[in-house]
């Protein structure tokens, strides 16, 4: 049996489902955003490496 918080027990099962779905969606969006930020940082690092004349002191994995 899943642990139910006090406010959840007052909601109908349909409302509970909606709440849980929105929480899951929010978590997935956060993970997707983190992934996009990671890719963008990697690309920026590669661009900086090329602009500075190749992979030098900072390398490709330049941190912002």
Gaussian input, Z-matrix of N, CA and C with variables (Angstrom, degrees):
# hf/3-21g

backbone

0 1
 N
 C     1     B1
 C     2     B2     1     A1
 N     3     B3     2     A2     1     D1
 C     4     B4     3     A3     2     D2
 C     5     B5     4     A4     3     D3
 N     6     B6     5     A5     4     D4
 C     7     B7     6     A6     5     D5
 C     8     B8     7     A7     6     D6
 N     9     B9     8     A8     7     D7
 C    10    B10     9     A9     8     D8
 C    11    B11    10    A10     9     D9
 N    12    B12    11    A11    10    D10
 C    13    B13    12    A12    11    D11
 C    14    B14    13    A13    12    D12
 N    15    B15    14    A14    13    D13
 C    16    B16    15    A15    14    D14
 C    17    B17    16    A16    15    D15
 N    18    B18    17    A17    16    D16
 C    19    B19    18    A18    17    D17
 C    20    B20    19    A19    18    D18
 N    21    B21    20    A20    19    D19
 C    22    B22    21    A21    20    D20
 C    23    B23    22    A22    21    D21
 N    24    B24    23    A23    22    D22
 C    25    B25    24    A24    23    D23
 C    26    B26    25    A25    24    D24
 N    27    B27    26    A26    25    D25
 C    28    B28    27    A27    26    D26
 C    29    B29    28    A28    27    D27
 N    30    B30    29    A29    28    D28
 C    31    B31    30    A30    29    D29
 C    32    B32    31    A31    30    D30
 N    33    B33    32    A32    31    D31
 C    34    B34    33    A33    32    D32
 C    35    B35    34    A34    33    D33
 N    36    B36    35    A35    34    D34
 C    37    B37    36    A36    35    D35
 C    38    B38    37    A37    36    D36
 N    39    B39    38    A38    37    D37
 C    40    B40    39    A39    38    D38
 C    41    B41    40    A40    39    D39
 N    42    B42    41    A41    40    D40
 C    43    B43    42    A42    41    D41
 C    44    B44    43    A43    42    D42
 N    45    B45    44    A44    43    D43
 C    46    B46    45    A45    44    D44
 C    47    B47    46    A46    45    D45
 N    48    B48    47    A47    46    D46
 C    49    B49    48    A48    47    D47
 C    50    B50    49    A49    48    D48
 N    51    B51    50    A50    49    D49
 C    52    B52    51    A51    50    D50
 C    53    B53    52    A52    51    D51
 N    54    B54    53    A53    52    D52
 C    55    B55    54    A54    53    D53
 C    56    B56    55    A55    54    D54
 N    57    B57    56    A56    55    D55
 C    58    B58    57    A57    56    D56
 C    59    B59    58    A58    57    D57
 N    60    B60    59    A59    58    D58
 C    61    B61    60    A60    59    D59
 C    62    B62    61    A61    60    D60
 N    63    B63    62    A62    61    D61
 C    64    B64    63    A63    62    D62
 C    65    B65    64    A64    63    D63
 N    66    B66    65    A65    64    D64
 C    67    B67    66    A66    65    D65
 C    68    B68    67    A67    66    D66
 N    69    B69    68    A68    67    D67
 C    70    B70    69    A69    68    D68
 C    71    B71    70    A70    69    D69
 N    72    B72    71    A71    70    D70
 C    73    B73    72    A72    71    D71
 C    74    B74    73    A73    72    D72
 N    75    B75    74    A74    73    D73
 C    76    B76    75    A75    74    D74
 C    77    B77    76    A76    75    D75
 N    78    B78    77    A77    76    D76
 C    79    B79    78    A78    77    D77
 C    80    B80    79    A79    78    D78
 N    81    B81    80    A80    79    D79
 C    82    B82    81    A81    80    D80
 C    83    B83    82    A82    81    D81
 N    84    B84    83    A83    82    D82
 C    85    B85    84    A84    83    D83
 C    86    B86    85    A85    84    D84
 N    87    B87    86    A86    85    D85
 C    88    B88    87    A87    86    D86
 C    89    B89    88    A88    87    D87
 N    90    B90    89    A89    88    D88
 C    91    B91    90    A90    89    D89
 C    92    B92    91    A91    90    D90
 N    93    B93    92    A92    91    D91
 C    94    B94    93    A93    92    D92
 C    95    B95    94    A94    93    D93
 N    96    B96    95    A95    94    D94
 C    97    B97    96    A96    95    D95
 C    98    B98    97    A97    96    D96
 N    99    B99    98    A98    97    D97
 C   100   B100    99    A99    98    D98
 C   101   B101   100   A100    99    D99
 N   102   B102   101   A101   100   D100
 C   103   B103   102   A102   101   D101
 C   104   B104   103   A103   102   D102
 N   105   B105   104   A104   103   D103
 C   106   B106   105   A105   104   D104
 C   107   B107   106   A106   105   D105
 N   108   B108   107   A107   106   D106
 C   109   B109   108   A108   107   D107
 C   110   B110   109   A109   108   D108
 N   111   B111   110   A110   109   D109
 C   112   B112   111   A111   110   D110
 C   113   B113   112   A112   111   D111
 N   114   B114   113   A113   112   D112
 C   115   B115   114   A114   113   D113
 C   116   B116   115   A115   114   D114
 N   117   B117   116   A116   115   D115
 C   118   B118   117   A117   116   D116
 C   119   B119   118   A118   117   D117
 N   120   B120   119   A119   118   D118
 C   121   B121   120   A120   119   D119
 C   122   B122   121   A121   120   D120
 N   123   B123   122   A122   121   D121
 C   124   B124   123   A123   122   D122
 C   125   B125   124   A124   123   D123
 N   126   B126   125   A125   124   D124
 C   127   B127   126   A126   125   D125
 C   128   B128   127   A127   126   D126
 N   129   B129   128   A128   127   D127
 C   130   B130   129   A129   128   D128
 C   131   B131   130   A130   129   D129
 N   132   B132   131   A131   130   D130
 C   133   B133   132   A132   131   D131
 C   134   B134   133   A133   132   D132
 N   135   B135   134   A134   133   D133
 C   136   B136   135   A135   134   D134
 C   137   B137   136   A136   135   D135
 N   138   B138   137   A137   136   D136
 C   139   B139   138   A138   137   D137
 C   140   B140   139   A139   138   D138
 N   141   B141   140   A140   139   D139
 C   142   B142   141   A141   140   D140
 C   143   B143   142   A142   141   D141
 N   144   B144   143   A143   142   D142
 C   145   B145   144   A144   143   D143
 C   146   B146   145   A145   144   D144
 N   147   B147   146   A146   145   D145
 C   148   B148   147   A147   146   D146
 C   149   B149   148   A148   147   D147
 N   150   B150   149   A149   148   D148
 C   151   B151   150   A150   149   D149
 C   152   B152   151   A151   150   D150
 N   153   B153   152   A152   151   D151
 C   154   B154   153   A153   152   D152
 C   155   B155   154   A154   153   D153
 N   156   B156   155   A155   154   D154
 C   157   B157   156   A156   155   D155
 C   158   B158   157   A157   156   D156
 N   159   B159   158   A158   157   D157
 C   160   B160   159   A159   158   D158
 C   161   B161   160   A160   159   D159
 N   162   B162   161   A161   160   D160
 C   163   B163   162   A162   161   D161
 C   164   B164   163   A163   162   D162
 N   165   B165   164   A164   163   D163
 C   166   B166   165   A165   164   D164
 C   167   B167   166   A166   165   D165
 N   168   B168   167   A167   166   D166
 C   169   B169   168   A168   167   D167
 C   170   B170   169   A169   168   D168
 N   171   B171   170   A170   169   D169
 C   172   B172   171   A171   170   D170
 C   173   B173   172   A172   171   D171
 N   174   B174   173   A173   172   D172
 C   175   B175   174   A174   173   D173
 C   176   B176   175   A175   174   D174
 N   177   B177   176   A176   175   D175
 C   178   B178   177   A177   176   D176
 C   179   B179   178   A178   177   D177
 N   180   B180   179   A179   178   D178
 C   181   B181   180   A180   179   D179
 C   182   B182   181   A181   180   D180
 N   183   B183   182   A182   181   D181
 C   184   B184   183   A183   182   D182
 C   185   B185   184   A184   183   D183
 N   186   B186   185   A185   184   D184
 C   187   B187   186   A186   185   D185
 C   188   B188   187   A187   186   D186
 N   189   B189   188   A188   187   D187
 C   190   B190   189   A189   188   D188
 C   191   B191   190   A190   189   D189

   B1=1.4665
   B2=1.5306
   B3=1.3450
   B4=1.4711
   B5=1.5270
   B6=1.3120
   B7=1.4631
   B8=1.5286
   B9=1.3241
   B10=1.4655
   B11=1.5200
   B12=1.3240
   B13=1.4635
   B14=1.5285
   B15=1.3379
   B16=1.4709
   B17=1.5335
   B18=1.3430
   B19=1.4714
   B20=1.5198
   B21=1.3502
   B22=1.4670
   B23=1.5260
   B24=1.3404
   B25=1.4641
   B26=1.5174
   B27=1.3451
   B28=1.4714
   B29=1.5291
   B30=1.3059
   B31=1.4666
   B32=1.5278
   B33=1.3272
   B34=1.4708
   B35=1.5217
   B36=1.3152
   B37=1.4621
   B38=1.5357
   B39=1.3268
   B40=1.4734
   B41=1.5263
   B42=1.3217
   B43=1.4659
   B44=1.5270
   B45=1.3331
   B46=1.4646
   B47=1.5221
   B48=1.3237
   B49=1.4624
   B50=1.5293
   B51=1.3171
   B52=1.4729
   B53=1.5299
   B54=1.3273
   B55=1.4678
   B56=1.5194
   B57=1.3246
   B58=1.4678
   B59=1.5225
   B60=1.3317
   B61=1.4746
   B62=1.5198
   B63=1.3356
   B64=1.4622
   B65=1.5294
   B66=1.3410
   B67=1.4607
   B68=1.5253
   B69=1.3216
   B70=1.4693
   B71=1.5252
   B72=1.3419
   B73=1.4636
   B74=1.5245
   B75=1.3292
   B76=1.4651
   B77=1.5219
   B78=1.3442
   B79=1.4677
   B80=1.5252
   B81=1.3448
   B82=1.4683
   B83=1.5245
   B84=1.3399
   B85=1.4614
   B86=1.5242
   B87=1.3266
   B88=1.4663
   B89=1.5264
   B90=1.3325
   B91=1.4682
   B92=1.5293
   B93=1.3426
   B94=1.4641
   B95=1.5281
   B96=1.3459
   B97=1.4581
   B98=1.5237
   B99=1.3298
   B100=1.4646
   B101=1.5158
   B102=1.3301
   B103=1.4574
   B104=1.5329
   B105=1.3422
   B106=1.4595
   B107=1.5269
   B108=1.3413
   B109=1.4618
   B110=1.5245
   B111=1.3357
   B112=1.4613
   B113=1.5284
   B114=1.3464
   B115=1.4728
   B116=1.5196
   B117=1.3422
   B118=1.4706
   B119=1.5238
   B120=1.3415
   B121=1.4651
   B122=1.5201
   B123=1.3541
   B124=1.4617
   B125=1.5317
   B126=1.3360
   B127=1.4663
   B128=1.5235
   B129=1.3323
   B130=1.4619
   B131=1.5229
   B132=1.3196
   B133=1.4654
   B134=1.5099
   B135=1.3330
   B136=1.4677
   B137=1.5230
   B138=1.3360
   B139=1.4750
   B140=1.5204
   B141=1.3335
   B142=1.4689
   B143=1.5254
   B144=1.3201
   B145=1.4627
   B146=1.5277
   B147=1.3457
   B148=1.4661
   B149=1.5190
   B150=1.3385
   B151=1.4656
   B152=1.5216
   B153=1.3252
   B154=1.4632
   B155=1.5266
   B156=1.3108
   B157=1.4594
   B158=1.5127
   B159=1.3228
   B160=1.4557
   B161=1.5154
   B162=1.3158
   B163=1.4549
   B164=1.5116
   B165=1.3146
   B166=1.4595
   B167=1.5079
   B168=1.2937
   B169=1.4644
   B170=1.5252
   B171=1.3328
   B172=1.4633
   B173=1.5183
   B174=1.3037
   B175=1.4570
   B176=1.5154
   B177=1.3367
   B178=1.4593
   B179=1.5234
   B180=1.3213
   B181=1.4700
   B182=1.5270
   B183=1.3348
   B184=1.4651
   B185=1.5131
   B186=1.3060
   B187=1.4646
   B188=1.5267
   B189=1.3328
   B190=1.4713
   B191=1.5164
   A1=109.52
   A2=117.31
   A3=119.64
   A4=111.73
   A5=115.11
   A6=120.34
   A7=107.88
   A8=116.26
   A9=120.90
   A10=108.85
   A11=115.31
   A12=118.84
   A13=109.22
   A14=117.79
   A15=121.22
   A16=113.38
   A17=117.15
   A18=118.47
   A19=111.35
   A20=116.83
   A21=120.13
   A22=111.66
   A23=116.59
   A24=119.30
   A25=111.66
   A26=116.94
   A27=120.35
   A28=112.36
   A29=116.87
   A30=120.48
   A31=110.65
   A32=115.24
   A33=118.70
   A34=108.06
   A35=116.46
   A36=119.08
   A37=110.64
   A38=117.22
   A39=120.06
   A40=110.21
   A41=116.17
   A42=119.80
   A43=110.53
   A44=115.91
   A45=120.09
   A46=111.27
   A47=114.76
   A48=120.28
   A49=109.89
   A50=116.31
   A51=120.51
   A52=110.89
   A53=116.19
   A54=120.68
   A55=110.23
   A56=115.90
   A57=119.19
   A58=111.65
   A59=116.31
   A60=119.20
   A61=111.52
   A62=116.60
   A63=119.00
   A64=110.72
   A65=116.65
   A66=119.50
   A67=111.25
   A68=116.23
   A69=120.92
   A70=109.77
   A71=116.75
   A72=120.87
   A73=110.77
   A74=115.51
   A75=119.51
   A76=110.39
   A77=115.98
   A78=120.84
   A79=110.32
   A80=116.66
   A81=120.65
   A82=110.69
   A83=117.36
   A84=120.56
   A85=111.18
   A86=116.15
   A87=120.34
   A88=110.25
   A89=116.39
   A90=120.23
   A91=110.30
   A92=115.94
   A93=120.52
   A94=110.24
   A95=116.92
   A96=121.56
   A97=110.27
   A98=116.75
   A99=120.55
   A100=110.93
   A101=116.48
   A102=121.40
   A103=110.47
   A104=116.42
   A105=120.22
   A106=111.16
   A107=116.78
   A108=119.97
   A109=111.02
   A110=116.20
   A111=120.43
   A112=110.19
   A113=116.11
   A114=119.95
   A115=111.31
   A116=116.05
   A117=119.71
   A118=110.34
   A119=116.62
   A120=119.86
   A121=111.37
   A122=115.74
   A123=119.87
   A124=109.75
   A125=116.29
   A126=120.18
   A127=111.17
   A128=116.74
   A129=120.19
   A130=110.09
   A131=115.43
   A132=119.67
   A133=111.82
   A134=117.12
   A135=120.90
   A136=110.51
   A137=115.95
   A138=119.52
   A139=110.79
   A140=115.64
   A141=119.25
   A142=111.01
   A143=116.31
   A144=120.27
   A145=110.23
   A146=116.39
   A147=119.90
   A148=110.95
   A149=116.57
   A150=120.31
   A151=111.21
   A152=116.78
   A153=119.68
   A154=111.12
   A155=116.72
   A156=120.15
   A157=113.24
   A158=115.84
   A159=119.18
   A160=112.82
   A161=113.90
   A162=120.14
   A163=107.44
   A164=114.49
   A165=117.99
   A166=111.87
   A167=115.02
   A168=122.39
   A169=112.34
   A170=117.34
   A171=120.10
   A172=113.13
   A173=117.96
   A174=120.45
   A175=111.34
   A176=116.00
   A177=120.27
   A178=111.25
   A179=117.87
   A180=121.23
   A181=110.94
   A182=117.06
   A183=121.09
   A184=109.54
   A185=116.41
   A186=120.68
   A187=109.20
   A188=115.75
   A189=119.17
   A190=109.58
   D1=125.70
   D2=-178.28
   D3=-69.05
   D4=151.33
   D5=178.37
   D6=-74.75
   D7=127.48
   D8=-177.81
   D9=-115.73
   D10=128.12
   D11=178.47
   D12=-73.66
   D13=158.50
   D14=-176.02
   D15=-56.48
   D16=-40.63
   D17=-178.60
   D18=-70.36
   D19=-30.71
   D20=178.38
   D21=-66.25
   D22=-34.46
   D23=-177.00
   D24=-67.50
   D25=-21.19
   D26=179.12
   D27=-83.94
   D28=-12.56
   D29=-179.48
   D30=-87.23
   D31=157.00
   D32=174.66
   D33=-74.55
   D34=166.87
   D35=-178.71
   D36=-64.44
   D37=-34.34
   D38=178.22
   D39=-65.34
   D40=-41.74
   D41=178.59
   D42=-66.02
   D43=-40.57
   D44=176.90
   D45=-57.96
   D46=-44.83
   D47=-179.41
   D48=-61.18
   D49=-44.22
   D50=-179.89
   D51=-62.45
   D52=-43.21
   D53=178.98
   D54=-61.53
   D55=-47.65
   D56=-178.99
   D57=-63.36
   D58=-41.41
   D59=178.71
   D60=-61.41
   D61=-41.51
   D62=-179.28
   D63=-67.13
   D64=-36.51
   D65=177.85
   D66=-66.20
   D67=-42.09
   D68=178.48
   D69=-64.04
   D70=-43.96
   D71=179.89
   D72=-61.72
   D73=-40.73
   D74=179.99
   D75=-63.31
   D76=-41.40
   D77=179.45
   D78=-63.88
   D79=-42.93
   D80=-179.95
   D81=-65.34
   D82=-40.46
   D83=178.15
   D84=-62.46
   D85=-40.38
   D86=179.02
   D87=-63.23
   D88=-42.47
   D89=179.62
   D90=-64.41
   D91=-41.19
   D92=179.76
   D93=-64.11
   D94=-41.48
   D95=179.25
   D96=-63.02
   D97=-44.85
   D98=178.27
   D99=-58.56
   D100=-42.28
   D101=-179.73
   D102=-63.41
   D103=-44.60
   D104=179.65
   D105=-63.75
   D106=-41.38
   D107=177.97
   D108=-61.96
   D109=-41.36
   D110=179.45
   D111=-61.36
   D112=-45.44
   D113=179.76
   D114=-63.83
   D115=-41.59
   D116=-179.48
   D117=-62.77
   D118=-43.70
   D119=179.08
   D120=-61.22
   D121=-39.49
   D122=179.85
   D123=-64.49
   D124=-44.59
   D125=179.70
   D126=-63.22
   D127=-42.81
   D128=178.76
   D129=-61.05
   D130=-40.93
   D131=178.09
   D132=-62.07
   D133=-40.83
   D134=179.00
   D135=-66.19
   D136=-41.40
   D137=178.96
   D138=-62.98
   D139=-42.70
   D140=178.96
   D141=-63.27
   D142=-40.30
   D143=-179.60
   D144=-62.82
   D145=-42.35
   D146=179.06
   D147=-67.99
   D148=-40.87
   D149=-178.06
   D150=-65.57
   D151=-31.22
   D152=-178.51
   D153=-87.93
   D154=10.77
   D155=175.36
   D156=87.23
   D157=48.59
   D158=175.37
   D159=100.43
   D160=-179.05
   D161=-178.40
   D162=-81.64
   D163=106.24
   D164=-175.55
   D165=-114.25
   D166=-129.64
   D167=-174.29
   D168=-59.47
   D169=-40.25
   D170=-173.68
   D171=-84.96
   D172=-24.42
   D173=-178.35
   D174=74.47
   D175=-178.82
   D176=-176.35
   D177=-75.63
   D178=-35.11
   D179=-176.14
   D180=-82.56
   D181=55.60
   D182=179.47
   D183=-69.38
   D184=131.01
   D185=178.48
   D186=-88.15
   D187=145.55
   D188=178.31
   D189=-82.09

